Amino acid sequence: MTIKHTMLGLLAALALVGCQQQSPSTSVASGEAIAHVNDEPISRQMFEFHLERRTGGQPHLATEEDREALLQELVDMTLLAQEAERRGLANSAEIAARLQNLRSAVLAQAVVEEMLQQAPDEAAIEAEYEKRFQDEQGQEYHARHILVDDKAKAEQIIAQLDKGGDFAKLAEENSTGPTGPNGGDLGWFQAEQMVPPFSEAVQALEPGNYTKEPVQTQFGWHVIKLEESRPVTPPSIDEVRQQLVALLTQERIEAHLEELRKQAQIRLDLPQQPSAEGADKPANDQEAAHKALDMLN
C-alpha cells in the first residue's frame, strides 16, 4: 500500500473522514500528542482513527511512508480547519448544521458499538434458537411434475404413465412449466413452499408413485411424481450462534431506541420539499465542490 501526500489525496481524505471534524465546543480527542499545529495537538487516537479510515480498515498494511503521509494529511486538515475558524465559517448556519449532524452520527455509533459489546446470555440464545428453529422439524420432498392447460390432457398423460411411460420424457414433451426441459424436476422443497393443492397431493404420495388424478392449481393441471422424501434437520445451535447473537443484539438496540422515543419529547416540523426543477444541477459553486468531493470518496 502506498499513500502519497497530494492535494487530490487531501481532498479525498476530507470527503472520507469528514466525521472527524468537531464542533467549536468539542475539545480535541484526549491522548498522547504526536504533532502540534499552532499549539493545537493532534493525538495518537486521532491519528489511529484517520489511519483506520484511510486504509479501509487495514492499518497493518500501511508502510512507514504511508503513516508519515497520513500524519501530514492530518496536519493540513488542521491547518484548513484553523483557517475556517479565523474566517468565521464555523459560525455559518450551514456549517454548524453539518458539524452537528456529524457529531450526532459519531455519538450514535458509539452507543451502538457499546451495546454490541454486551453479548446476550446463553439462555437468551437458546430461547431464540427454539423460537426460530423448532418448527423446522418435518419432511422435505423431491418431486417432478407435468403442468398442462386442461384436465383432459393431464388424464391422457396419466394413462401413458399407467402403460409404463417415462415421467421425465413425458414432462419434456408436454409440460408448459419452466421445469419441463429438465424432466419436470422440482428439486427438494418443503410442503409449505407449494400452493395447498399441490403440497397436499405430494404429501399423500409414496416415493416412486405419481398422482392418479390430475391436481388443479391456479397454474393449471398437474401430474405429480414423488421421487423421495427425507426428514428436515435443523442446524445445530452452534452453526447459527453468530446469527442468533446478531438478531438478539439488533432487537435489543431497537427496543432501547423505542424506549428512548417514548421518553423523549419529539416534534417534527418537516420543511417543505423544494421544487424538482433544476434539482440535477448544482445550486452554486459550493455545491459543485461538494459533489466533486463525493466523487473522490
Sequence and secondary structure as in RCSB ss.txt:
>XXXX:A:sequence
MTIKHTMLGLLAALALVGCQQQSPSTSVASGEAIAHVNDEPISRQMFEFHLERRTGGQPHLATEEDREALLQELV
DMTLLAQEAERRGLANSAEIAARLQNLRSAVLAQAVVEEMLQQAPDEAAIEAEYEKRFQDEQGQEYHARHILVDD
KAKAEQIIAQLDKGGDFAKLAEENSTGPTGPNGGDLGWFQAEQMVPPFSEAVQALEPGNYTKEPVQTQFGWHVIK
LEESRPVTPPSIDEVRQQLVALLTQERIEAHLEELRKQAQIRLDLPQQPSAEGADKPANDQEAAHKALDMLN
>XXXX:A:secstr
      HHHHHHHHHHSGGG   TTS    S EEEEETTEEEEHHHHHHHHHHHTTT GGG  HHHHHHHHHHHH
HHHHHHHHHHHTTGGGSHHHHHHHHHHHHHHHHHHHHHHHHTS   HHHHHHHHHHHHGGG EEEEEEEEEEESS
HHHHHHHHHHHHTT  HHHHHHHH  STTGGGTTEEEEEEGGGS HHHHHHHHH  TT B SS EEETTEEEEEE
EEEEEEE    TTTSHHHHHHHHHHHHHHHHHHHHHHHS           STTTTS SSHHHHHHHHHHHH 
